[in-house]
Amino acid sequence: MLDIGKVDYNEVFVRYDIVSESKDNPETIAAKMLPKDPLLKKVAEDVLYMKWKDVEASVKGALAKYKPEDVIEKGLVKGMDVVGDLYGKGIYYLPHVMLAAKSMETGVKEAEKKMTSAMVTKGTVVMHVAEGDPHDIGKNIAAVLLRSSGYGIVDMGRDVPVDDVVDKVVDTKPTLVTGTALMTTTMSAFPRIAERLLEKGVELPFICAGGAVNRAFVESFPLGVYAEKAIQGPTLAGKVVEGWDYKKLRNKWDDLAKGKM
């Protein structure tokens, strides 16, 4: 039987068209972004290179010197930050992200064993795919990136009725809500969600993404903020945590998209 534990995924998941055109690669980007401390760097590298079988031992080694919170924030999260950057550049793609997330989740569980209390999340995000739309790959990628960046996720799945989304937001009082639509026949659910949220006195950023939508459409109704790529999710969420409302996110969108803020 084939031992998949010995498979080198760096050789399997390679987009050679991107590699040939890009001067960046995981190693050069990691050199700029990963921590310098050897213990934390090893933790981050286990996430970056999808070594979920090694990460527990690396986390235990780092815990001998650092607090669990620091191992998570300065090791595991930093590794996932590089993964997100590589995904945004088209060097990594979905299998990389999912396997790296598995490594990070394994490491977080190990670090949490040494914590006196549960890790506090940065915020909560309600996520869904528009009513009538069965395509959830984009949402799933965004959920992995947000979860790995420290956000609690309420994943409602795909083909979610408008009223269910509104009720969930009212009940959970999240930091923000996201919606994905790949079909033009389903994107009309988004302005209806925004309208009903406002009717209930709820005003929070509503991040909308997917192949069916564009910035002009999303900004045509209240609360809407456009996300061009899944990798923008943690950046937009971070600004919401800092206190930005949907209007400020719209005004600063170009700078955010270019990584200037």
Buried (B, 14 or more C-beta within 10 A) or exposed (E): EEEEEEEEBEEEBBBEEBEEEBEBEBEEBBEEBBBEBEBBBBBBBBBBBBBBEBBBBBBBBBBEEBBBBBBBBBBBBBBBBBBBBBBBBBBBBBEBBEBBBBBBBBBBEBBBEEBEEEEEBBBBBBBBBBBBBEBBEBBBBBBBBBBBBBBBBBBBEBBBBBEBBBEBBBEBEBBBBBBBBBBEEBBBBBBBBBBBBEEEEBEBBBBBBBEBBBBEBBBEBBBBBBBEBBBBBBBBBBBBBEEBBBEBBBEBBEEBBEEEE
